[in-house]
């Protein structure tokens, strides 16, 4: 079983099943292929096509599989509020010729 705690993309060969545990709240994004997902504490199975997403809860377990062809899926962590605020500040500073966080400053 793999533990997902950061952004990661991986491939499943046709007919493969992967078991993962979600360490932090994240989002599953299907990049290529058709996959099915079974979640712990959920009676439904999910069939996802490329572009479909599924929000995942911290601590849940997943079983992800494909039937016949390979698939590629990505786990994406949401940005924390502090990171979003820093990103906004960096973009705003760049408009004025300042470069926040890169170790350089305009004089």
FENRAJO-V451945 format. One record per helix or strand of 2 or more residues. SS is the DSSP state (~ for helix, > for strand). FROM is the first residue (numbers start at 1). TO is the last residue. Records with the same first field share a line. If there is no record, write none. Layout:
BEGIN
SS=FROM-TO / FROM-TO
END
This chain:
BEGIN
>=2-4 / 8-12 / 17-22 / 26-32 / 35-39 / 45-48 / 53-56 / 61-65 / 71-77
~=81-95
END
